[in-house]
């Protein structure tokens, strides 16, 4: 899976934020809709789509969607 597909899947975890708001360099924690619930959705999506485990700490240590993608790829 490439970065663009990851960005699309990441965007699908949000209900109210328009998909065009999501780019590889988007600081996802600055989005109004970002919450611990969305973080759990992202953790679940990574588990389902990549069969890899990330933690809340992993999400907190990343800033952009691309950083999170690179972290997932490295696991």
N, CA, C and O atoms as CSV, one atom per row, in Angstrom:
chain,resi,resn,atom,element,x,y,z
A,1,UNK,N,N,0.841,-1.188,0.000
A,1,UNK,CA,C,0.000,0.000,0.000
A,1,UNK,C,C,0.881,1.244,0.000
A,1,UNK,O,O,1.850,1.336,0.753
A,2,UNK,N,N,0.531,2.188,-0.848
A,2,UNK,CA,C,1.357,3.391,-0.919
A,2,UNK,C,C,0.801,4.495,-0.008
A,2,UNK,O,O,-0.261,4.355,0.598
A,3,UNK,N,N,1.544,5.574,0.062
A,3,UNK,CA,C,1.206,6.682,0.951
A,3,UNK,C,C,-0.165,7.270,0.627
A,3,UNK,O,O,-0.936,7.573,1.538
A,4,UNK,N,N,-0.480,7.436,-0.661
A,4,UNK,CA,C,-1.773,8.021,-1.036
A,4,UNK,C,C,-2.947,7.172,-0.564
A,4,UNK,O,O,-3.964,7.702,-0.117
A,5,UNK,N,N,-2.802,5.846,-0.665
A,5,UNK,CA,C,-3.858,4.955,-0.180
A,5,UNK,C,C,-3.992,5.064,1.331
A,5,UNK,O,O,-5.101,5.043,1.865
A,6,UNK,N,N,-2.855,5.181,2.024
A,6,UNK,CA,C,-2.881,5.327,3.478
A,6,UNK,C,C,-3.586,6.619,3.885
A,6,UNK,O,O,-4.380,6.630,4.826
A,7,UNK,N,N,-3.294,7.703,3.176
A,7,UNK,CA,C,-3.945,8.987,3.458
A,7,UNK,C,C,-5.457,8.842,3.280
A,7,UNK,O,O,-6.229,9.352,4.092
A,8,UNK,N,N,-5.876,8.159,2.235
A,8,UNK,CA,C,-7.309,7.959,1.972
A,8,UNK,C,C,-7.955,7.156,3.102
A,8,UNK,O,O,-9.024,7.523,3.589
A,9,UNK,N,N,-7.321,6.078,3.516
A,9,UNK,CA,C,-7.853,5.265,4.618
A,9,UNK,C,C,-7.889,6.060,5.918
A,9,UNK,O,O,-8.841,5.963,6.692
A,10,UNK,N,N,-6.846,6.842,6.146
A,10,UNK,CA,C,-6.781,7.690,7.341
A,10,UNK,C,C,-7.960,8.663,7.341
A,10,UNK,O,O,-8.620,8.846,8.364
A,11,UNK,N,N,-8.218,9.282,6.195
A,11,UNK,CA,C,-9.305,10.261,6.070
A,11,UNK,C,C,-10.663,9.621,6.339
A,11,UNK,O,O,-11.571,10.281,6.845
A,12,UNK,N,N,-10.806,8.344,6.007
A,12,UNK,CA,C,-12.080,7.653,6.203
A,12,UNK,C,C,-12.429,7.476,7.683
A,12,UNK,O,O,-13.571,7.157,8.016
A,13,UNK,N,N,-11.466,7.680,8.557
A,13,UNK,CA,C,-11.720,7.542,9.998
A,13,UNK,C,C,-12.424,8.777,10.562
A,13,UNK,O,O,-12.868,8.770,11.711
A,14,UNK,N,N,-12.524,9.818,9.768
A,14,UNK,CA,C,-13.151,11.066,10.188
A,14,UNK,C,C,-14.534,11.175,9.562
A,14,UNK,O,O,-14.712,10.865,8.384
A,15,UNK,N,N,-15.511,11.614,10.346
A,15,UNK,CA,C,-16.883,11.725,9.848
A,15,UNK,C,C,-17.174,13.078,9.214
A,15,UNK,O,O,-17.890,13.155,8.216
A,16,UNK,N,N,-16.625,14.139,9.786
A,16,UNK,CA,C,-17.029,15.490,9.391
A,16,UNK,C,C,-15.976,16.278,8.625
A,16,UNK,O,O,-16.297,17.292,8.006
A,17,UNK,N,N,-14.725,15.831,8.655
A,17,UNK,CA,C,-13.655,16.569,7.993
A,17,UNK,C,C,-13.612,16.157,6.516
A,17,UNK,O,O,-13.534,14.965,6.219
A,18,UNK,N,N,-13.661,17.125,5.582
A,18,UNK,CA,C,-13.653,16.779,4.149
A,18,UNK,C,C,-12.376,16.039,3.752
A,18,UNK,O,O,-11.290,16.345,4.243
A,19,UNK,N,N,-12.522,15.070,2.863
A,19,UNK,CA,C,-11.393,14.242,2.441
A,19,UNK,C,C,-10.259,15.075,1.859
A,19,UNK,O,O,-9.090,14.718,2.004
A,20,UNK,N,N,-10.597,16.196,1.193
A,20,UNK,CA,C,-9.542,17.022,0.588
A,20,UNK,C,C,-8.696,17.745,1.640
A,20,UNK,O,O,-7.683,18.355,1.300
A,21,UNK,N,N,-9.097,17.683,2.905
A,21,UNK,CA,C,-8.297,18.278,3.988
A,21,UNK,C,C,-7.087,17.425,4.332
A,21,UNK,O,O,-6.189,17.875,5.044
A,22,UNK,N,N,-7.059,16.196,3.830
A,22,UNK,CA,C,-6.006,15.259,4.203
A,22,UNK,C,C,-4.945,15.148,3.120
A,22,UNK,O,O,-5.227,14.760,1.987
A,23,UNK,N,N,-3.735,15.492,3.488
A,23,UNK,CA,C,-2.563,15.355,2.614
A,23,UNK,C,C,-1.486,14.636,3.431
A,23,UNK,O,O,-1.623,14.493,4.646
A,24,UNK,N,N,-0.428,14.190,2.777
A,24,UNK,CA,C,0.639,13.482,3.483
A,24,UNK,C,C,1.234,14.336,4.597
A,24,UNK,O,O,1.628,13.815,5.640
A,25,UNK,N,N,1.298,15.664,4.373
A,25,UNK,CA,C,1.932,16.536,5.368
A,25,UNK,C,C,0.923,17.189,6.326
A,25,UNK,O,O,1.261,18.139,7.033
A,26,UNK,N,N,-0.313,16.677,6.346
A,26,UNK,CA,C,-1.327,17.211,7.266
A,26,UNK,C,C,-0.963,16.874,8.705
A,26,UNK,O,O,-0.676,15.722,9.029
A,27,UNK,N,N,-0.977,17.895,9.569
A,27,UNK,CA,C,-0.804,17.682,11.004
A,27,UNK,C,C,-2.174,17.264,11.544
A,27,UNK,O,O,-3.029,18.105,11.821
A,28,UNK,N,N,-2.363,15.959,11.686
A,28,UNK,CA,C,-3.700,15.458,12.009
A,28,UNK,C,C,-4.180,15.876,13.399
A,28,UNK,O,O,-5.385,15.970,13.634
A,29,UNK,N,N,-3.257,16.126,14.315
A,29,UNK,CA,C,-3.673,16.521,15.668
A,29,UNK,C,C,-4.234,17.944,15.708
A,29,UNK,O,O,-4.875,18.326,16.687
A,30,UNK,N,N,-3.999,18.727,14.659
A,30,UNK,CA,C,-4.529,20.093,14.621
A,30,UNK,C,C,-5.940,20.146,14.022
A,30,UNK,O,O,-6.571,21.203,14.029
A,31,UNK,N,N,-6.435,19.030,13.509
A,31,UNK,CA,C,-7.783,18.987,12.940
A,31,UNK,C,C,-8.813,19.069,14.060
A,31,UNK,O,O,-8.659,18.436,15.105
A,32,UNK,N,N,-9.864,19.851,13.834
A,32,UNK,CA,C,-10.909,20.034,14.855
A,32,UNK,C,C,-11.517,18.715,15.304
A,32,UNK,O,O,-11.867,18.550,16.472
A,33,UNK,N,N,-11.642,17.791,14.386
A,33,UNK,CA,C,-12.324,16.528,14.691
A,33,UNK,C,C,-11.413,15.510,15.394
A,33,UNK,O,O,-11.901,14.483,15.864
A,34,UNK,N,N,-10.111,15.774,15.473
A,34,UNK,CA,C,-9.185,14.820,16.082
A,34,UNK,C,C,-9.565,14.580,17.535
A,34,UNK,O,O,-9.796,15.525,18.290
A,35,UNK,N,N,-9.626,13.319,17.920
A,35,UNK,CA,C,-9.974,12.965,19.298
A,35,UNK,C,C,-9.398,11.589,19.616
A,35,UNK,O,O,-8.861,10.913,18.738
A,36,UNK,N,N,-9.513,11.191,20.851
A,36,UNK,CA,C,-9.032,9.859,21.233
A,36,UNK,C,C,-9.846,8.774,20.529
A,36,UNK,O,O,-9.332,7.691,20.252
A,37,UNK,N,N,-11.102,9.064,20.244
A,37,UNK,CA,C,-11.937,8.101,19.530
A,37,UNK,C,C,-11.442,7.895,18.096
A,37,UNK,O,O,-11.389,6.767,17.606
A,38,UNK,N,N,-11.086,8.986,17.436
A,38,UNK,CA,C,-10.526,8.881,16.082
A,38,UNK,C,C,-9.187,8.141,16.137
A,38,UNK,O,O,-8.886,7.331,15.260
A,39,UNK,N,N,-8.387,8.420,17.163
A,39,UNK,CA,C,-7.105,7.727,17.315
A,39,UNK,C,C,-7.326,6.216,17.416
A,39,UNK,O,O,-6.587,5.438,16.812
A,40,UNK,N,N,-8.331,5.805,18.170
A,40,UNK,CA,C,-8.642,4.372,18.282
A,40,UNK,C,C,-9.073,3.809,16.932
A,40,UNK,O,O,-8.728,2.675,16.598
A,41,UNK,N,N,-9.818,4.581,16.160
A,41,UNK,CA,C,-10.222,4.148,14.814
A,41,UNK,C,C,-9.010,3.951,13.915
A,41,UNK,O,O,-8.957,3.004,13.130
A,42,UNK,N,N,-8.026,4.860,14.034
A,42,UNK,CA,C,-6.804,4.760,13.228
A,42,UNK,C,C,-6.018,3.503,13.637
A,42,UNK,O,O,-5.521,2.772,12.780
A,43,UNK,N,N,-5.912,3.261,14.942
A,43,UNK,CA,C,-5.218,2.059,15.425
A,43,UNK,C,C,-5.891,0.804,14.872
A,43,UNK,O,O,-5.216,-0.125,14.428
A,44,UNK,N,N,-7.214,0.783,14.899
A,44,UNK,CA,C,-7.974,-0.350,14.384
A,44,UNK,C,C,-7.788,-0.515,12.877
A,44,UNK,O,O,-7.622,-1.633,12.390
A,45,UNK,N,N,-7.814,0.601,12.137
A,45,UNK,CA,C,-7.631,0.560,10.683
A,45,UNK,C,C,-6.253,-0.014,10.333
A,45,UNK,O,O,-6.136,-0.835,9.423
A,46,UNK,N,N,-5.211,0.416,11.055
A,46,UNK,CA,C,-3.856,-0.089,10.790
A,46,UNK,C,C,-3.804,-1.589,11.057
A,46,UNK,O,O,-3.189,-2.338,10.299
A,47,UNK,N,N,-4.452,-2.025,12.139
A,47,UNK,CA,C,-4.491,-3.448,12.475
A,47,UNK,C,C,-5.168,-4.246,11.367
A,47,UNK,O,O,-4.666,-5.293,10.959
A,48,UNK,N,N,-6.318,-3.750,10.875
A,48,UNK,CA,C,-7.078,-4.464,9.844
A,48,UNK,C,C,-6.387,-4.440,8.483
A,48,UNK,O,O,-6.284,-5.470,7.817
A,49,UNK,N,N,-5.912,-3.258,8.069
A,49,UNK,CA,C,-5.385,-3.099,6.712
A,49,UNK,C,C,-3.933,-3.581,6.566
A,49,UNK,O,O,-3.541,-4.071,5.507
A,50,UNK,N,N,-3.146,-3.437,7.632
A,50,UNK,CA,C,-1.719,-3.747,7.551
A,50,UNK,C,C,-1.321,-4.948,8.399
A,50,UNK,O,O,-0.212,-5.469,8.281
A,51,UNK,N,N,-2.256,-5.385,9.269
A,51,UNK,CA,C,-1.964,-6.439,10.228
A,51,UNK,C,C,-0.732,-6.087,11.049
A,51,UNK,O,O,0.130,-6.929,11.302
A,52,UNK,N,N,-0.669,-4.817,11.459
A,52,UNK,CA,C,0.415,-4.331,12.309
A,52,UNK,C,C,-0.200,-3.613,13.494
A,52,UNK,O,O,-1.305,-3.077,13.404
A,53,UNK,N,N,0.519,-3.607,14.601
A,53,UNK,CA,C,0.023,-2.977,15.822
A,53,UNK,C,C,0.737,-1.655,16.065
A,53,UNK,O,O,1.967,-1.593,16.082
A,54,UNK,N,N,-0.052,-0.595,16.253
A,54,UNK,CA,C,0.511,0.671,16.703
A,54,UNK,C,C,-0.203,1.045,18.001
A,54,UNK,O,O,-1.292,0.547,18.286
A,55,UNK,N,N,0.408,1.909,18.769
A,55,UNK,CA,C,-0.136,2.286,20.063
A,55,UNK,C,C,-0.514,3.765,20.078
A,55,UNK,O,O,-0.175,4.515,19.162
A,56,UNK,N,N,-1.206,4.163,21.111
A,56,UNK,CA,C,-1.510,5.574,21.299
A,56,UNK,C,C,-0.239,6.396,21.368
A,56,UNK,O,O,-0.187,7.517,20.862
A,57,UNK,N,N,0.798,5.832,22.003
A,57,UNK,CA,C,2.082,6.533,22.089
A,57,UNK,C,C,2.681,6.733,20.698
A,57,UNK,O,O,3.253,7.786,20.418
A,58,UNK,N,N,2.554,5.731,19.826
A,58,UNK,CA,C,3.038,5.868,18.443
A,58,UNK,C,C,2.344,7.044,17.766
A,58,UNK,O,O,2.985,7.850,17.091
A,59,UNK,N,N,1.037,7.134,17.950
A,59,UNK,CA,C,0.268,8.215,17.329
A,59,UNK,C,C,0.683,9.569,17.900
A,59,UNK,O,O,0.812,10.546,17.162
A,60,UNK,N,N,0.891,9.622,19.215
A,60,UNK,CA,C,1.312,10.887,19.848
A,60,UNK,C,C,2.703,11.315,19.386
A,60,UNK,O,O,2.989,12.510,19.309
A,61,UNK,N,N,3.566,10.353,19.080
A,61,UNK,CA,C,4.941,10.670,18.679
A,61,UNK,C,C,5.057,11.114,17.227
A,61,UNK,O,O,6.103,11.619,16.819
A,62,UNK,N,N,4.011,10.935,16.450
A,62,UNK,CA,C,4.000,11.378,15.059
A,62,UNK,C,C,3.207,12.683,14.969
A,62,UNK,O,O,2.361,12.974,15.814
A,63,UNK,N,N,3.501,13.452,13.933
A,63,UNK,CA,C,2.805,14.717,13.730
A,63,UNK,C,C,1.982,14.699,12.447
A,63,UNK,O,O,0.838,15.152,12.428
A,64,UNK,N,N,2.570,14.174,11.379
A,64,UNK,CA,C,1.887,14.181,10.083
A,64,UNK,C,C,1.432,12.772,9.711
A,64,UNK,O,O,1.895,11.781,10.275
A,65,UNK,N,N,0.524,12.712,8.756
A,65,UNK,CA,C,0.046,11.413,8.279
A,65,UNK,C,C,1.201,10.626,7.667
A,65,UNK,O,O,1.278,9.408,7.830
A,66,UNK,N,N,2.097,11.315,6.968
A,66,UNK,CA,C,3.241,10.625,6.359
A,66,UNK,C,C,4.160,10.020,7.422
A,66,UNK,O,O,4.664,8.911,7.241
A,67,UNK,N,N,4.383,10.736,8.527
A,67,UNK,CA,C,5.214,10.178,9.611
A,67,UNK,C,C,4.584,8.904,10.165
A,67,UNK,O,O,5.281,7.927,10.438
A,68,UNK,N,N,3.261,8.920,10.329
A,68,UNK,CA,C,2.561,7.747,10.833
A,68,UNK,C,C,2.651,6.605,9.828
A,68,UNK,O,O,2.855,5.453,10.211
A,69,UNK,N,N,2.500,6.917,8.556
A,69,UNK,CA,C,2.636,5.899,7.499
A,69,UNK,C,C,4.022,5.255,7.552
A,69,UNK,O,O,4.146,4.033,7.484
A,70,UNK,N,N,5.067,6.089,7.673
A,70,UNK,CA,C,6.436,5.565,7.725
A,70,UNK,C,C,6.634,4.681,8.958
A,70,UNK,O,O,7.326,3.665,8.896
A,71,UNK,N,N,6.025,5.072,10.071
A,71,UNK,CA,C,6.121,4.261,11.287
A,71,UNK,C,C,5.465,2.898,11.069
A,71,UNK,O,O,6.026,1.867,11.436
A,72,UNK,N,N,4.289,2.901,10.476
A,72,UNK,CA,C,3.586,1.647,10.211
A,72,UNK,C,C,4.429,0.769,9.290
A,72,UNK,O,O,4.540,-0.437,9.511
A,73,UNK,N,N,5.019,1.364,8.266
A,73,UNK,CA,C,5.838,0.601,7.318
A,73,UNK,C,C,7.062,-0.014,8.006
A,73,UNK,O,O,7.545,-1.066,7.587
A,74,UNK,N,N,7.558,0.637,9.055
A,74,UNK,CA,C,8.775,0.170,9.722
A,74,UNK,C,C,8.496,-0.948,10.725
A,74,UNK,O,O,9.434,-1.583,11.208
A,75,UNK,N,N,7.251,-1.195,11.041
A,75,UNK,CA,C,6.909,-2.221,12.046
A,75,UNK,C,C,6.870,-3.618,11.436
A,75,UNK,O,O,6.599,-4.591,12.140
